[in-house]
Amino acid sequence: MSSRDGATYAPTAATAEPVCNPGDFTFAAVGLDHGHIYGMCNGLLEAGAQLRWVYDPDPAKVDQFRARYPDVKAARTEGEALDDPQVDLVAGAAIPVNRADLGLRVLDHGKHYFTDKPPMTTLDQLDQARARTAATGKKYAIYYGERLHSESAVYAGRLIQDGAIGRVIQVMGMGPHRMNPATRPDWFFDRNAYGGILCDIGSHQLEQVLFYGGSDDATITSARVANYAHRDHPGLEDFGDVSVVLATARPATAGSTGSPPTPSAPGATAAPSSSAPKGT
């Protein structure tokens, strides 16, 4: 995977420390519309999970995936992967508008769901996902790779948690991405399909703002989107900007790589986030 194209960049660890033994945790990959599925699978495999199935309605995508992971079995249908009692989790990078529906099917099959960001494109889908996770007790997890799969981003969180930079009072995220329009599928230019730039790209920055600011919630104070340079693609937003004020911060949990940093004062963290142009 080329590091010059964020849509296909798939990080791998120089050294990996598995957190489970062989056979303890098995997963399937379903929905290969975005190249982030490779980074997701790399991370799961490096953690000790075993990849058992792959499914996508496009045989070419399946063939490309199996060239990277030759031991995986190609499922004839989505159900063949979801019905397998050995599968604990399903990882997917479907078209964003379809990610929530896939997640609901996964949860209904008694599996955990691990989806690429954005995890859904509408508030109705969010409500359905919350209700289904509450009903099933299964996890609906999101791959925010710009923080979770970046050594520098993880290190930044540790510095904040250790108090190396003092109290966080503002977080700013800038998310420029390469367009590479010739390599993009049609859904990339359809706002209803990708959810808009603040849902798609901005979700990365807003997740970072919440994490580094040590909060679970925020109030949006202003937001705007635009299409400045790609009028030939009217469904594309190539610029987005949003500012938020964080709500009451949650307490930090020392010693955990996924724990929040030392929080700032409640309500004091203004956190602008912008994304331009749209890329991955």
C-alpha positions as CSV (number, residue, x, y, z in Angstrom):
1,M,0.0,0.0,0.0
2,S,1.3,3.4,-0.9
3,S,1.8,6.0,1.8
4,R,1.2,8.6,-0.8
5,D,-2.5,7.7,-1.0
6,G,-4.5,7.8,2.2
7,A,-7.3,5.7,0.7
8,T,-5.0,2.7,0.4
9,Y,-2.4,3.4,3.1
10,A,-2.4,0.4,5.5
11,P,0.0,0.8,8.5
12,T,1.9,-2.2,9.8
13,A,3.8,-2.4,13.0
14,A,7.6,-3.0,13.1
15,T,7.0,-5.1,16.2
16,A,3.7,-6.5,17.4
17,E,2.7,-7.7,20.8
18,P,-0.4,-10.0,20.5
19,V,-3.0,-9.6,23.2
20,C,-4.7,-13.0,22.5
21,N,-3.5,-16.5,21.7
22,P,-4.1,-18.2,18.3
23,G,-7.7,-19.3,18.1
24,D,-8.9,-17.1,20.9
25,F,-10.4,-14.4,18.6
26,T,-11.5,-14.8,15.0
27,F,-12.8,-12.2,12.6
28,A,-14.2,-11.8,9.1
29,A,-13.9,-8.9,6.6
30,V,-17.1,-7.9,5.0
31,G,-17.4,-4.8,2.7
32,L,-14.2,-3.8,0.9
33,D,-15.3,-0.5,-0.7
34,H,-12.5,1.5,1.1
35,G,-8.8,0.7,1.4
36,H,-8.9,1.3,5.1
37,I,-10.0,-2.3,5.5
38,Y,-6.4,-3.3,5.1
39,G,-5.1,-1.2,7.9
40,M,-8.0,-2.5,10.1
41,C,-7.1,-6.1,9.3
42,N,-3.4,-5.5,9.8
43,G,-4.1,-4.1,13.3
44,L,-6.3,-7.1,14.2
45,L,-3.9,-9.6,13.0
46,E,-1.0,-8.0,14.8
47,A,-3.0,-8.1,18.0
48,G,-3.3,-11.9,17.6
49,A,-6.7,-12.3,15.9
50,Q,-7.2,-14.8,13.1
51,L,-8.8,-13.7,9.8
52,R,-11.2,-16.5,8.6
53,W,-13.6,-15.1,6.0
54,V,-13.8,-12.3,3.4
55,Y,-16.9,-11.2,1.5
56,D,-17.7,-8.5,-1.0
57,P,-20.2,-8.6,-3.9
58,D,-17.4,-7.5,-6.2
59,P,-15.1,-10.5,-7.0
60,A,-12.3,-8.3,-8.1
61,K,-12.1,-6.7,-4.6
62,V,-12.1,-10.2,-3.0
63,D,-9.3,-11.3,-5.3
64,Q,-7.2,-8.2,-4.4
65,F,-7.9,-8.8,-0.7
66,R,-6.9,-12.5,-0.9
67,A,-3.7,-11.6,-2.7
68,R,-2.8,-9.7,0.5
69,Y,-4.1,-12.3,2.9
70,P,-3.9,-15.6,1.0
71,D,-5.1,-17.8,3.9
72,V,-8.5,-16.2,4.2
73,K,-11.5,-18.0,2.8
74,A,-13.9,-16.3,0.3
75,A,-17.5,-16.5,1.5
76,R,-20.1,-17.1,-1.2
77,T,-22.5,-14.8,0.6
78,E,-22.4,-12.3,3.4
79,G,-24.5,-14.7,5.5
80,E,-21.9,-17.4,5.2
81,A,-19.4,-15.2,7.1
82,L,-22.0,-13.8,9.5
83,D,-23.5,-17.2,10.4
84,D,-20.1,-18.8,11.3
85,P,-20.2,-19.4,15.0
86,Q,-16.4,-19.2,15.1
87,V,-16.4,-15.6,14.0
88,D,-16.3,-13.1,17.0
89,L,-16.1,-9.9,15.1
90,V,-16.8,-8.5,11.6
91,A,-14.6,-5.7,10.2
92,G,-16.0,-3.7,7.3
93,A,-15.3,-0.7,5.1
94,A,-18.4,-0.5,3.1
95,I,-19.7,2.7,1.4
96,P,-20.3,5.0,4.4
97,V,-24.1,5.2,3.9
98,N,-24.2,1.4,4.1
99,R,-22.0,0.9,7.1
100,A,-24.8,1.2,9.7
101,D,-27.0,-1.3,8.1
102,L,-24.1,-3.8,7.8
103,G,-23.4,-3.1,11.5
104,L,-27.0,-3.9,12.5
105,R,-26.9,-7.2,10.6
106,V,-23.6,-8.1,12.3
107,L,-25.0,-7.3,15.8
108,D,-28.1,-9.3,15.0
109,H,-25.8,-12.3,14.3
110,G,-24.2,-12.0,17.7
111,K,-20.9,-10.6,16.5
112,H,-19.0,-7.4,17.4
113,Y,-18.7,-4.9,14.6
114,F,-15.6,-2.9,13.7
115,T,-16.2,-0.3,11.0
116,D,-14.2,2.2,9.2
117,K,-15.0,5.9,9.9
118,P,-17.5,7.4,9.5
119,P,-19.5,4.7,11.2
120,M,-22.8,6.1,9.8
121,T,-24.1,9.1,7.9
122,T,-27.4,10.0,9.6
123,L,-28.6,10.6,13.1
124,D,-31.3,8.0,12.6
125,Q,-28.6,5.4,11.9
126,L,-26.9,6.5,15.1
127,D,-30.1,6.0,17.1
128,Q,-30.5,2.5,15.6
129,A,-26.9,1.5,16.3
130,R,-27.2,2.7,20.0
131,A,-30.5,0.8,20.4
132,R,-29.0,-2.4,18.9
133,T,-25.8,-2.4,20.9
134,A,-27.9,-1.9,24.1
135,A,-30.1,-4.8,23.1
136,T,-27.3,-7.2,22.0
137,G,-24.5,-6.3,24.4
138,K,-22.1,-6.3,21.4
139,K,-19.6,-3.6,20.5
140,Y,-19.9,-1.2,17.6
141,A,-16.3,0.0,17.2
142,I,-14.9,2.6,14.8
143,Y,-11.5,2.7,13.1
144,Y,-10.3,6.3,13.7
145,G,-7.0,5.4,12.1
146,E,-5.5,8.9,12.3
147,R,-5.3,8.6,16.1
148,L,-5.6,4.9,16.8
149,H,-3.2,3.7,14.1
150,S,-0.6,6.5,14.3
151,E,2.4,6.3,16.6
152,S,2.7,10.1,16.8
153,A,-1.0,10.5,17.7
154,V,-0.7,7.8,20.4
155,Y,2.4,9.4,21.7
156,A,0.7,12.8,21.8
157,G,-2.0,11.3,24.0
158,R,0.6,9.9,26.4
159,L,2.3,13.3,26.7
160,I,-1.0,14.9,27.6
161,Q,-1.9,12.2,30.1
162,D,1.6,12.5,31.7
163,G,1.1,16.3,32.1
164,A,4.1,17.1,29.8
165,I,2.4,20.0,28.2
166,G,0.2,21.2,31.1
167,R,-3.6,21.6,31.0
168,V,-5.2,21.3,27.5
169,I,-7.3,24.4,26.8
170,Q,-7.6,24.1,23.0
171,V,-7.3,21.4,20.4
172,M,-7.1,22.2,16.7
173,G,-7.2,19.6,13.9
174,M,-6.3,20.2,10.3
175,G,-7.1,17.4,7.9
176,P,-5.9,18.1,4.4
177,H,-6.2,15.1,2.1
178,R,-5.2,14.4,-1.5
179,M,-8.1,14.3,-4.0
180,N,-6.7,11.8,-6.6
181,P,-10.1,12.1,-8.4
182,A,-9.1,9.6,-11.2
183,T,-8.8,6.8,-8.6
184,R,-12.0,7.6,-6.7
185,P,-15.2,5.6,-7.0
186,D,-18.5,7.3,-7.9
187,W,-19.8,7.2,-4.3
188,F,-16.9,9.4,-3.3
189,F,-18.6,12.4,-5.1
190,D,-22.1,11.7,-3.8
191,R,-22.8,13.6,-0.5
192,N,-25.6,11.2,0.4
193,A,-23.2,8.3,0.1
194,Y,-20.2,9.6,2.1
195,G,-22.2,11.8,4.5
196,G,-20.5,15.2,3.8
197,I,-17.0,16.3,4.6
198,L,-17.6,17.0,8.3
199,C,-19.0,13.5,8.7
200,D,-16.4,11.8,6.6
201,I,-13.1,13.5,7.1
202,G,-14.1,15.8,10.0
203,S,-15.0,12.8,12.1
204,H,-11.3,12.1,12.5
205,Q,-10.6,15.6,13.8
206,L,-13.6,15.7,16.1
207,E,-12.7,12.3,17.6
208,Q,-9.2,13.7,18.3
209,V,-10.6,16.9,19.8
210,L,-12.8,14.9,22.2
211,F,-10.0,12.5,23.2
212,Y,-7.2,15.0,23.6
213,G,-9.5,17.4,25.4
214,G,-10.6,14.7,27.8
215,S,-14.4,14.9,27.1
216,D,-17.2,12.6,25.9
217,D,-19.4,15.4,24.6
218,A,-19.3,18.8,23.0
219,T,-21.5,21.7,21.8
220,I,-21.1,22.9,18.2
221,T,-20.8,26.6,18.1
222,S,-20.3,27.1,14.3
223,A,-19.9,24.9,11.2
224,R,-19.6,25.5,7.4
225,V,-19.0,23.5,4.3
226,A,-18.2,24.4,0.7
227,N,-17.2,23.2,-2.7
228,Y,-14.5,25.7,-3.8
229,A,-12.5,24.0,-6.5
230,H,-14.5,21.0,-7.8
231,R,-17.7,22.5,-9.4
232,D,-17.6,19.6,-11.9
233,H,-18.6,17.4,-9.0
234,P,-21.6,19.2,-7.4
235,G,-22.0,16.4,-4.8
236,L,-18.6,17.0,-3.4
237,E,-17.7,19.1,-0.4
238,D,-14.0,20.0,-0.6
239,F,-13.9,22.2,2.5
240,G,-15.4,22.0,6.0
241,D,-14.9,23.8,9.3
242,V,-16.4,23.2,12.7
243,S,-15.8,24.8,16.1
244,V,-17.0,23.1,19.3
245,V,-16.8,23.7,23.1
246,L,-16.2,20.6,25.1
247,A,-18.6,19.6,27.9
248,T,-17.6,18.3,31.3
249,A,-14.4,16.3,31.0
250,R,-14.3,12.7,32.1
251,P,-11.6,11.5,34.5
252,A,-8.4,10.1,33.1
253,T,-7.4,6.4,33.6
254,A,-3.6,6.1,34.2
255,G,-1.6,3.5,32.4
256,S,-4.0,2.7,29.5
257,T,-3.0,3.5,26.0
258,G,-6.6,4.0,25.1
259,S,-7.5,6.0,28.1
260,P,-8.3,9.7,27.9
261,P,-5.6,12.3,28.6
262,T,-5.6,14.4,31.7
263,P,-8.8,16.5,31.2
264,S,-9.0,20.3,31.0
265,A,-11.4,22.4,33.0
266,P,-15.1,21.6,32.2
267,G,-16.4,23.9,29.5
268,A,-13.0,25.7,29.0
269,T,-11.8,23.8,26.0
270,A,-12.6,25.5,22.7
271,A,-11.8,23.1,19.9
272,P,-11.8,24.2,16.3
273,S,-11.5,21.5,13.7
274,S,-11.2,21.8,9.9
275,S,-10.8,19.5,6.9
276,A,-9.8,20.6,3.4
277,P,-9.8,19.2,0.8
278,K,-11.8,16.0,1.0
279,G,-9.6,12.9,0.4
280,T,-10.1,9.6,2.3
